[in-house]
Amino acid sequence: MVAAKSATQARPVSDPVAEMRQLAGTLAQAYRADPGNALLARELRMTLQALAGRGNGPEGQDGDLAALFAEFGSA
């Protein structure tokens, strides 16, 4: 019999896109069960935006981070 991994043990992520899709599905299901939960709505929106590639700068960072990094680069 193989021992089950503990929930606290980290496992490597070999396919980040698949993990994000799984997360989006879990969040969508949780949000449908509790549509008034603003935190779930926000996390679902951010996950879906990341999957869609929207709201990200050319380096894959959000606009605020891209602006901050640009400021550091020009200093």
N, CA, C and O atoms as a CHARMM CRD file, in Angstrom:
* protein
*
  300
    1    1 MET  N      0.84400  -1.18900   0.00000 PROA 1      0.00000
    2    1 MET  CA     0.00000   0.00000   0.00000 PROA 1      0.00000
    3    1 MET  C      0.88500   1.24700   0.00000 PROA 1      0.00000
    4    1 MET  O      1.83100   1.34600   0.78100 PROA 1      0.00000
    5    2 VAL  N      0.57100   2.18800  -0.87400 PROA 2      0.00000
    6    2 VAL  CA     1.33000   3.42300  -0.98600 PROA 2      0.00000
    7    2 VAL  C      0.72200   4.45900  -0.05300 PROA 2      0.00000
    8    2 VAL  O     -0.49200   4.66000  -0.02700 PROA 2      0.00000
    9    3 ALA  N      1.58200   5.10800   0.70800 PROA 3      0.00000
   10    3 ALA  CA     1.10900   6.14300   1.63400 PROA 3      0.00000
   11    3 ALA  C      0.68700   7.37900   0.84900 PROA 3      0.00000
   12    3 ALA  O      1.36700   7.77900  -0.09600 PROA 3      0.00000
   13    4 ALA  N     -0.42000   7.97700   1.23400 PROA 4      0.00000
   14    4 ALA  CA    -0.90400   9.19800   0.59400 PROA 4      0.00000
   15    4 ALA  C     -0.01400  10.36500   0.99100 PROA 4      0.00000
   16    4 ALA  O      0.46200  10.44900   2.12300 PROA 4      0.00000
   17    5 LYS  N      0.20100  11.26200   0.03600 PROA 5      0.00000
   18    5 LYS  CA     0.99800  12.45200   0.34000 PROA 5      0.00000
   19    5 LYS  C      0.20900  13.37200   1.25800 PROA 5      0.00000
   20    5 LYS  O     -1.00700  13.51400   1.13700 PROA 5      0.00000
   21    6 SER  N      0.91900  13.97500   2.15500 PROA 6      0.00000
   22    6 SER  CA     0.30800  14.95200   3.04800 PROA 6      0.00000
   23    6 SER  C     -0.04500  16.20300   2.26000 PROA 6      0.00000
   24    6 SER  O      0.64800  16.56500   1.30900 PROA 6      0.00000
   25    7 ALA  N     -1.12000  16.85700   2.66000 PROA 7      0.00000
   26    7 ALA  CA    -1.53900  18.09000   1.99600 PROA 7      0.00000
   27    7 ALA  C     -0.49500  19.18800   2.15400 PROA 7      0.00000
   28    7 ALA  O     -0.46100  20.13400   1.36700 PROA 7      0.00000
   29    8 THR  N      0.35800  19.06400   3.17000 PROA 8      0.00000
   30    8 THR  CA     1.36000  20.09900   3.40500 PROA 8      0.00000
   31    8 THR  C      2.62900  19.86200   2.59600 PROA 8      0.00000
   32    8 THR  O      3.47200  20.75500   2.51300 PROA 8      0.00000
   33    9 GLN  N      2.78900  18.67900   1.99400 PROA 9      0.00000
   34    9 GLN  CA     3.97200  18.41500   1.19000 PROA 9      0.00000
   35    9 GLN  C      3.82600  19.08100  -0.17400 PROA 9      0.00000
   36    9 GLN  O      2.81500  18.91400  -0.85600 PROA 9      0.00000
   37   10 ALA  N      4.83500  19.82500  -0.55200 PROA 10     0.00000
   38   10 ALA  CA     4.80800  20.49500  -1.85500 PROA 10     0.00000
   39   10 ALA  C      5.16600  19.48700  -2.93600 PROA 10     0.00000
   40   10 ALA  O      6.01300  18.61600  -2.74200 PROA 10     0.00000
   41   11 ARG  N      4.50800  19.62300  -4.06900 PROA 11     0.00000
   42   11 ARG  CA     4.85100  18.79200  -5.21500 PROA 11     0.00000
   43   11 ARG  C      5.18700  19.72400  -6.36200 PROA 11     0.00000
   44   11 ARG  O      4.60400  20.80200  -6.47700 PROA 11     0.00000
   45   12 PRO  N      6.11000  19.32800  -7.20000 PROA 12     0.00000
   46   12 PRO  CA     6.49200  20.21200  -8.30900 PROA 12     0.00000
   47   12 PRO  C      5.35300  20.40600  -9.30100 PROA 12     0.00000
   48   12 PRO  O      4.51800  19.52300  -9.49700 PROA 12     0.00000
   49   13 VAL  N      5.34000  21.55500  -9.90800 PROA 13     0.00000
   50   13 VAL  CA     4.33900  21.87100 -10.92600 PROA 13     0.00000
   51   13 VAL  C      5.00300  21.67500 -12.27500 PROA 13     0.00000
   52   13 VAL  O      5.87800  22.44600 -12.67200 PROA 13     0.00000
   53   14 SER  N      4.58000  20.64200 -12.96700 PROA 14     0.00000
   54   14 SER  CA     5.19500  20.35900 -14.26200 PROA 14     0.00000
   55   14 SER  C      4.45700  21.05100 -15.40500 PROA 14     0.00000
   56   14 SER  O      5.04000  21.29000 -16.46200 PROA 14     0.00000
   57   15 ASP  N      3.17800  21.37500 -15.20200 PROA 15     0.00000
   58   15 ASP  CA     2.38200  22.02500 -16.24200 PROA 15     0.00000
   59   15 ASP  C      1.58700  23.16600 -15.61500 PROA 15     0.00000
   60   15 ASP  O      0.45200  22.96400 -15.18400 PROA 15     0.00000
   61   16 PRO  N      2.17400  24.37000 -15.55800 PROA 16     0.00000
   62   16 PRO  CA     1.50600  25.49300 -14.89900 PROA 16     0.00000
   63   16 PRO  C      0.16000  25.84900 -15.52000 PROA 16     0.00000
   64   16 PRO  O     -0.76100  26.24300 -14.80300 PROA 16     0.00000
   65   17 VAL  N      0.02800  25.71900 -16.83800 PROA 17     0.00000
   66   17 VAL  CA    -1.23700  26.06500 -17.48800 PROA 17     0.00000
   67   17 VAL  C     -2.33100  25.09900 -17.05100 PROA 17     0.00000
   68   17 VAL  O     -3.45900  25.51600 -16.78700 PROA 17     0.00000
   69   18 ALA  N     -2.01000  23.82700 -16.97400 PROA 18     0.00000
   70   18 ALA  CA    -2.99100  22.84400 -16.51300 PROA 18     0.00000
   71   18 ALA  C     -3.38200  23.11800 -15.06400 PROA 18     0.00000
   72   18 ALA  O     -4.54700  22.97400 -14.69500 PROA 18     0.00000
   73   19 GLU  N     -2.42100  23.50700 -14.25400 PROA 19     0.00000
   74   19 GLU  CA    -2.71000  23.84000 -12.85100 PROA 19     0.00000
   75   19 GLU  C     -3.62500  25.05500 -12.76500 PROA 19     0.00000
   76   19 GLU  O     -4.55000  25.08400 -11.95400 PROA 19     0.00000
   77   20 MET  N     -3.36600  26.06400 -13.60500 PROA 20     0.00000
   78   20 MET  CA    -4.21000  27.26300 -13.61500 PROA 20     0.00000
   79   20 MET  C     -5.62400  26.92300 -14.07200 PROA 20     0.00000
   80   20 MET  O     -6.59500  27.44400 -13.52300 PROA 20     0.00000
   81   21 ARG  N     -5.74700  26.05400 -15.07000 PROA 21     0.00000
   82   21 ARG  CA    -7.07400  25.64300 -15.54300 PROA 21     0.00000
   83   21 ARG  C     -7.81900  24.89100 -14.45200 PROA 21     0.00000
   84   21 ARG  O     -9.01900  25.08800 -14.26000 PROA 21     0.00000
   85   22 GLN  N     -7.10200  24.02900 -13.73700 PROA 22     0.00000
   86   22 GLN  CA    -7.72700  23.29700 -12.64000 PROA 22     0.00000
   87   22 GLN  C     -8.15600  24.27500 -11.53800 PROA 22     0.00000
   88   22 GLN  O     -9.24700  24.14700 -10.98300 PROA 22     0.00000
   89   23 LEU  N     -7.30900  25.23700 -11.22900 PROA 23     0.00000
   90   23 LEU  CA    -7.64500  26.25600 -10.24100 PROA 23     0.00000
   91   23 LEU  C     -8.86200  27.05500 -10.67600 PROA 23     0.00000
   92   23 LEU  O     -9.75400  27.32200  -9.87100 PROA 23     0.00000
   93   24 ALA  N     -8.90100  27.43700 -11.94900 PROA 24     0.00000
   94   24 ALA  CA   -10.04900  28.19400 -12.46300 PROA 24     0.00000
   95   24 ALA  C    -11.33500  27.38900 -12.31700 PROA 24     0.00000
   96   24 ALA  O    -12.36800  27.94000 -11.93600 PROA 24     0.00000
   97   25 GLY  N    -11.28600  26.10500 -12.61100 PROA 25     0.00000
   98   25 GLY  CA   -12.46400  25.25800 -12.46200 PROA 25     0.00000
   99   25 GLY  C    -12.92700  25.15900 -11.02200 PROA 25     0.00000
  100   25 GLY  O    -14.12100  25.22900 -10.73400 PROA 25     0.00000
  101   26 THR  N    -11.97000  24.99600 -10.11900 PROA 26     0.00000
  102   26 THR  CA   -12.29900  24.91600  -8.69300 PROA 26     0.00000
  103   26 THR  C    -12.89500  26.22500  -8.19900 PROA 26     0.00000
  104   26 THR  O    -13.88300  26.22700  -7.46400 PROA 26     0.00000
  105   27 LEU  N    -12.28600  27.34700  -8.60700 PROA 27     0.00000
  106   27 LEU  CA   -12.79600  28.65600  -8.20500 PROA 27     0.00000
  107   27 LEU  C    -14.17700  28.91800  -8.78300 PROA 27     0.00000
  108   27 LEU  O    -15.04300  29.45200  -8.09000 PROA 27     0.00000
  109   28 ALA  N    -14.39600  28.55000 -10.03800 PROA 28     0.00000
  110   28 ALA  CA   -15.69800  28.76300 -10.67000 PROA 28     0.00000
  111   28 ALA  C    -16.77800  27.97000  -9.94100 PROA 28     0.00000
  112   28 ALA  O    -17.87400  28.47800  -9.70200 PROA 28     0.00000
  113   29 GLN  N    -16.47000  26.74100  -9.59200 PROA 29     0.00000
  114   29 GLN  CA   -17.43300  25.90800  -8.87600 PROA 29     0.00000
  115   29 GLN  C    -17.74300  26.51500  -7.50300 PROA 29     0.00000
  116   29 GLN  O    -18.90100  26.55900  -7.08900 PROA 29     0.00000
  117   30 ALA  N    -16.71500  26.97600  -6.80700 PROA 30     0.00000
  118   30 ALA  CA   -16.92100  27.58000  -5.48700 PROA 30     0.00000
  119   30 ALA  C    -17.71400  28.87900  -5.60500 PROA 30     0.00000
  120   30 ALA  O    -18.56600  29.16400  -4.76400 PROA 30     0.00000
  121   31 TYR  N    -17.43800  29.67000  -6.64800 PROA 31     0.00000
  122   31 TYR  CA   -18.15100  30.92700  -6.83500 PROA 31     0.00000
  123   31 TYR  C    -19.62000  30.69100  -7.18600 PROA 31     0.00000
  124   31 TYR  O    -20.49300  31.43500  -6.73700 PROA 31     0.00000
  125   32 ARG  N    -19.89500  29.66200  -7.98300 PROA 32     0.00000
  126   32 ARG  CA   -21.29100  29.34200  -8.30400 PROA 32     0.00000
  127   32 ARG  C    -22.06400  28.95900  -7.04500 PROA 32     0.00000
  128   32 ARG  O    -23.25100  29.26100  -6.92000 PROA 32     0.00000
  129   33 ALA  N    -21.38500  28.29300  -6.11500 PROA 33     0.00000
  130   33 ALA  CA   -22.02900  27.89700  -4.86300 PROA 33     0.00000
  131   33 ALA  C    -22.21700  29.08700  -3.92200 PROA 33     0.00000
  132   33 ALA  O    -23.10500  29.07100  -3.07000 PROA 33     0.00000
  133   34 ASP  N    -21.38000  30.12300  -4.07500 PROA 34     0.00000
  134   34 ASP  CA   -21.43700  31.29200  -3.19300 PROA 34     0.00000
  135   34 ASP  C    -21.18600  32.55500  -4.01700 PROA 34     0.00000
  136   34 ASP  O    -20.12300  33.16500  -3.89100 PROA 34     0.00000
  137   35 PRO  N    -22.15600  32.96500  -4.86800 PROA 35     0.00000
  138   35 PRO  CA   -21.93200  34.08600  -5.77600 PROA 35     0.00000
  139   35 PRO  C    -21.76700  35.43900  -5.08300 PROA 35     0.00000
  140   35 PRO  O    -21.36100  36.40700  -5.72600 PROA 35     0.00000
  141   36 GLY  N    -22.06200  35.52400  -3.82200 PROA 36     0.00000
  142   36 GLY  CA   -21.88200  36.77600  -3.10300 PROA 36     0.00000
  143   36 GLY  C    -20.49500  36.93400  -2.51700 PROA 36     0.00000
  144   36 GLY  O    -20.20700  37.95500  -1.89200 PROA 36     0.00000
  145   37 ASN  N    -19.62900  35.95400  -2.70300 PROA 37     0.00000
  146   37 ASN  CA   -18.29200  35.98300  -2.12300 PROA 37     0.00000
  147   37 ASN  C    -17.35600  36.78500  -3.03600 PROA 37     0.00000
  148   37 ASN  O    -16.93100  36.31300  -4.09100 PROA 37     0.00000
  149   38 ALA  N    -17.05400  38.00200  -2.59900 PROA 38     0.00000
  150   38 ALA  CA   -16.23500  38.90100  -3.40900 PROA 38     0.00000
  151   38 ALA  C    -14.80400  38.39300  -3.56800 PROA 38     0.00000
  152   38 ALA  O    -14.19100  38.60800  -4.61400 PROA 38     0.00000
  153   39 LEU  N    -14.26500  37.72800  -2.56000 PROA 39     0.00000
  154   39 LEU  CA   -12.90200  37.20900  -2.67000 PROA 39     0.00000
  155   39 LEU  C    -12.81100  36.11400  -3.73000 PROA 39     0.00000
  156   39 LEU  O    -11.86200  36.07500  -4.51400 PROA 39     0.00000
  157   40 LEU  N    -13.79900  35.22900  -3.74800 PROA 40     0.00000
  158   40 LEU  CA   -13.82500  34.19100  -4.78300 PROA 40     0.00000
  159   40 LEU  C    -13.96900  34.81300  -6.16600 PROA 40     0.00000
  160   40 LEU  O    -13.30900  34.39200  -7.11600 PROA 40     0.00000
  161   41 ALA  N    -14.82800  35.81000  -6.27500 PROA 41     0.00000
  162   41 ALA  CA   -15.03000  36.48100  -7.56000 PROA 41     0.00000
  163   41 ALA  C    -13.73300  37.10400  -8.05200 PROA 41     0.00000
  164   41 ALA  O    -13.39400  36.99800  -9.23100 PROA 41     0.00000
  165   42 ARG  N    -13.01500  37.74800  -7.15600 PROA 42     0.00000
  166   42 ARG  CA   -11.75700  38.40600  -7.52900 PROA 42     0.00000
  167   42 ARG  C    -10.71400  37.38300  -7.96200 PROA 42     0.00000
  168   42 ARG  O    -10.06200  37.55600  -8.99100 PROA 42     0.00000
  169   43 GLU  N    -10.55600  36.32700  -7.18800 PROA 43     0.00000
  170   43 GLU  CA    -9.56200  35.30900  -7.53300 PROA 43     0.00000
  171   43 GLU  C     -9.91000  34.61900  -8.84900 PROA 43     0.00000
  172   43 GLU  O     -9.02900  34.34000  -9.66200 PROA 43     0.00000
  173   44 LEU  N    -11.19400  34.34800  -9.05400 PROA 44     0.00000
  174   44 LEU  CA   -11.62000  33.73300 -10.30800 PROA 44     0.00000
  175   44 LEU  C    -11.32900  34.65900 -11.48200 PROA 44     0.00000
  176   44 LEU  O    -10.81600  34.22100 -12.51200 PROA 44     0.00000
  177   45 ARG  N    -11.65600  35.93400 -11.32800 PROA 45     0.00000
  178   45 ARG  CA   -11.39700  36.90300 -12.39300 PROA 45     0.00000
  179   45 ARG  C     -9.90600  36.97500 -12.71300 PROA 45     0.00000
  180   45 ARG  O     -9.52500  36.96500 -13.88400 PROA 45     0.00000
  181   46 MET  N     -9.07100  37.04700 -11.69900 PROA 46     0.00000
  182   46 MET  CA    -7.62800  37.14700 -11.92700 PROA 46     0.00000
  183   46 MET  C     -7.08300  35.87100 -12.57300 PROA 46     0.00000
  184   46 MET  O     -6.20400  35.93800 -13.43200 PROA 46     0.00000
  185   47 THR  N     -7.59300  34.72900 -12.16900 PROA 47     0.00000
  186   47 THR  CA    -7.14400  33.46400 -12.75400 PROA 47     0.00000
  187   47 THR  C     -7.54900  33.37800 -14.21700 PROA 47     0.00000
  188   47 THR  O     -6.75500  32.97000 -15.06500 PROA 47     0.00000
  189   48 LEU  N     -8.78500  33.76400 -14.51100 PROA 48     0.00000
  190   48 LEU  CA    -9.25200  33.73100 -15.90000 PROA 48     0.00000
  191   48 LEU  C     -8.49000  34.73100 -16.75800 PROA 48     0.00000
  192   48 LEU  O     -8.18400  34.44200 -17.91500 PROA 48     0.00000
  193   49 GLN  N     -8.18000  35.90000 -16.21000 PROA 49     0.00000
  194   49 GLN  CA    -7.39500  36.88400 -16.96300 PROA 49     0.00000
  195   49 GLN  C     -6.00200  36.35500 -17.26000 PROA 49     0.00000
  196   49 GLN  O     -5.48000  36.54700 -18.35800 PROA 49     0.00000
  197   50 ALA  N     -5.40400  35.69100 -16.28600 PROA 50     0.00000
  198   50 ALA  CA    -4.06800  35.12200 -16.49800 PROA 50     0.00000
  199   50 ALA  C     -4.10900  34.05900 -17.58500 PROA 50     0.00000
  200   50 ALA  O     -3.20500  33.98400 -18.41800 PROA 50     0.00000
  201   51 LEU  N     -5.14600  33.24400 -17.58000 PROA 51     0.00000
  202   51 LEU  CA    -5.27100  32.21100 -18.61300 PROA 51     0.00000
  203   51 LEU  C     -5.51500  32.81300 -19.98800 PROA 51     0.00000
  204   51 LEU  O     -5.02100  32.30400 -20.99400 PROA 51     0.00000
  205   52 ALA  N     -6.27600  33.89200 -20.02500 PROA 52     0.00000
  206   52 ALA  CA    -6.60200  34.52900 -21.29700 PROA 52     0.00000
  207   52 ALA  C     -5.46300  35.40800 -21.79600 PROA 52     0.00000
  208   52 ALA  O     -5.43900  35.78300 -22.96800 PROA 52     0.00000
  209   53 GLY  N     -4.51600  35.74000 -20.91600 PROA 53     0.00000
  210   53 GLY  CA    -3.41100  36.59400 -21.30800 PROA 53     0.00000
  211   53 GLY  C     -3.77300  38.05200 -21.35700 PROA 53     0.00000
  212   53 GLY  O     -3.06700  38.84800 -21.97600 PROA 53     0.00000
  213   54 ARG  N     -4.87600  38.42300 -20.70700 PROA 54     0.00000
  214   54 ARG  CA    -5.31700  39.82200 -20.70800 PROA 54     0.00000
  215   54 ARG  C     -4.86400  40.50600 -19.43100 PROA 54     0.00000
  216   54 ARG  O     -4.66700  39.86700 -18.39800 PROA 54     0.00000
  217   55 GLY  N     -4.70400  41.81100 -19.52300 PROA 55     0.00000
  218   55 GLY  CA    -4.35700  42.60400 -18.35500 PROA 55     0.00000
  219   55 GLY  C     -2.90300  42.46000 -17.95300 PROA 55     0.00000
  220   55 GLY  O     -2.52100  42.86200 -16.85400 PROA 55     0.00000
  221   56 ASN  N     -2.08900  41.89300 -18.82900 PROA 56     0.00000
  222   56 ASN  CA    -0.68400  41.71400 -18.51800 PROA 56     0.00000
  223   56 ASN  C      0.16100  42.55200 -19.45500 PROA 56     0.00000
  224   56 ASN  O     -0.19300  42.76800 -20.61300 PROA 56     0.00000
  225   57 GLY  N      1.26900  43.01200 -18.94100 PROA 57     0.00000
  226   57 GLY  CA     2.21100  43.75800 -19.74900 PROA 57     0.00000
  227   57 GLY  C      2.98800  42.83600 -20.66500 PROA 57     0.00000
  228   57 GLY  O      2.76100  41.62700 -20.66300 PROA 57     0.00000
  229   58 PRO  N      3.89300  43.38200 -21.44100 PROA 58     0.00000
  230   58 PRO  CA     4.64600  42.56700 -22.40100 PROA 58     0.00000
  231   58 PRO  C      5.50800  41.49800 -21.74300 PROA 58     0.00000
  232   58 PRO  O      5.81200  40.48600 -22.37400 PROA 58     0.00000
  233   59 GLU  N      5.90300  41.69600 -20.50300 PROA 59     0.00000
  234   59 GLU  CA     6.72000  40.70800 -19.81100 PROA 59     0.00000
  235   59 GLU  C      5.87300  39.75200 -18.98800 PROA 59     0.00000
  236   59 GLU  O      6.41900  38.91100 -18.27500 PROA 59     0.00000
  237   60 GLY  N      4.54600  39.86200 -19.07100 PROA 60     0.00000
  238   60 GLY  CA     3.68500  38.98500 -18.30300 PROA 60     0.00000
  239   60 GLY  C      3.36600  39.50500 -16.91500 PROA 60     0.00000
  240   60 GLY  O      2.78000  38.78400 -16.10800 PROA 60     0.00000
  241   61 GLN  N      3.74100  40.74700 -16.62000 PROA 61     0.00000
  242   61 GLN  CA     3.43200  41.33400 -15.32900 PROA 61     0.00000
  243   61 GLN  C      2.21900  42.22600 -15.48000 PROA 61     0.00000
  244   61 GLN  O      1.90000  42.68300 -16.57700 PROA 61     0.00000
  245   62 ASP  N      1.53700  42.47200 -14.35500 PROA 62     0.00000
  246   62 ASP  CA     0.41100  43.40100 -14.45500 PROA 62     0.00000
  247   62 ASP  C      0.94600  44.81400 -14.67500 PROA 62     0.00000
  248   62 ASP  O      2.14100  45.06300 -14.51200 PROA 62     0.00000
  249   63 GLY  N      0.06900  45.72600 -15.04000 PROA 63     0.00000
  250   63 GLY  CA     0.47900  47.07200 -15.39500 PROA 63     0.00000
  251   63 GLY  C      1.22700  47.80200 -14.30400 PROA 63     0.00000
  252   63 GLY  O      2.20600  48.49300 -14.58800 PROA 63     0.00000
  253   64 ASP  N      0.78800  47.66600 -13.05500 PROA 64     0.00000
  254   64 ASP  CA     1.45500  48.34800 -11.94900 PROA 64     0.00000
  255   64 ASP  C      2.88700  47.86100 -11.77500 PROA 64     0.00000
  256   64 ASP  O      3.80000  48.66500 -11.58800 PROA 64     0.00000
  257   65 LEU  N      3.08600  46.55000 -11.83700 PROA 65     0.00000
  258   65 LEU  CA     4.44100  46.01900 -11.69500 PROA 65     0.00000
  259   65 LEU  C      5.32000  46.42300 -12.86900 PROA 65     0.00000
  260   65 LEU  O      6.49100  46.75600 -12.68300 PROA 65     0.00000
  261   66 ALA  N      4.77200  46.39600 -14.05800 PROA 66     0.00000
  262   66 ALA  CA     5.54700  46.78600 -15.23100 PROA 66     0.00000
  263   66 ALA  C      5.99600  48.24200 -15.10900 PROA 66     0.00000
  264   66 ALA  O      7.13600  48.57000 -15.44000 PROA 66     0.00000
  265   67 ALA  N      5.10600  49.11400 -14.63600 PROA 67     0.00000
  266   67 ALA  CA     5.45700  50.52300 -14.45600 PROA 67     0.00000
  267   67 ALA  C      6.53800  50.68300 -13.38700 PROA 67     0.00000
  268   67 ALA  O      7.46700  51.47400 -13.54700 PROA 67     0.00000
  269   68 LEU  N      6.40800  49.92800 -12.30100 PROA 68     0.00000
  270   68 LEU  CA     7.39400  49.99800 -11.22100 PROA 68     0.00000
  271   68 LEU  C      8.76700  49.54500 -11.71900 PROA 68     0.00000
  272   68 LEU  O      9.77400  50.19900 -11.45000 PROA 68     0.00000
  273   69 PHE  N      8.80500  48.42800 -12.44300 PROA 69     0.00000
  274   69 PHE  CA    10.06700  47.93000 -12.96500 PROA 69     0.00000
  275   69 PHE  C     10.65100  48.90100 -13.98400 PROA 69     0.00000
  276   69 PHE  O     11.87000  49.05000 -14.06600 PROA 69     0.00000
  277   70 ALA  N      9.80000  49.56100 -14.75600 PROA 70     0.00000
  278   70 ALA  CA    10.27200  50.54100 -15.72400 PROA 70     0.00000
  279   70 ALA  C     10.93700  51.72800 -15.00000 PROA 70     0.00000
  280   70 ALA  O     11.95100  52.25800 -15.45300 PROA 70     0.00000
  281   71 GLU  N     10.34600  52.12600 -13.87500 PROA 71     0.00000
  282   71 GLU  CA    10.92600  53.21900 -13.09300 PROA 71     0.00000
  283   71 GLU  C     12.29700  52.82500 -12.56700 PROA 71     0.00000
  284   71 GLU  O     13.22600  53.63200 -12.60100 PROA 71     0.00000
  285   72 PHE  N     12.43500  51.61200 -12.08700 PROA 72     0.00000
  286   72 PHE  CA    13.72800  51.16300 -11.57800 PROA 72     0.00000
  287   72 PHE  C     14.76400  51.10600 -12.69700 PROA 72     0.00000
  288   72 PHE  O     15.93800  51.41000 -12.48400 PROA 72     0.00000
  289   73 GLY  N     14.32400  50.72000 -13.87300 PROA 73     0.00000
  290   73 GLY  CA    15.23800  50.61500 -15.00600 PROA 73     0.00000
  291   73 GLY  C     15.72900  51.96000 -15.49900 PROA 73     0.00000
  292   73 GLY  O     16.83600  52.06800 -16.02600 PROA 73     0.00000
  293   74 SER  N     14.90600  52.98800 -15.33000 PROA 74     0.00000
  294   74 SER  CA    15.28700  54.29700 -15.82400 PROA 74     0.00000
  295   74 SER  C     16.02400  55.12800 -14.79500 PROA 74     0.00000
  296   74 SER  O     16.51700  56.21100 -15.10800 PROA 74     0.00000
  297   75 ALA  N     16.10400  54.63100 -13.56700 PROA 75     0.00000
  298   75 ALA  CA    16.76300  55.40100 -12.49900 PROA 75     0.00000
  299   75 ALA  C     18.26200  55.30700 -12.58800 PROA 75     0.00000
  300   75 ALA  O     18.96700  55.89400 -11.76800 PROA 75     0.00000
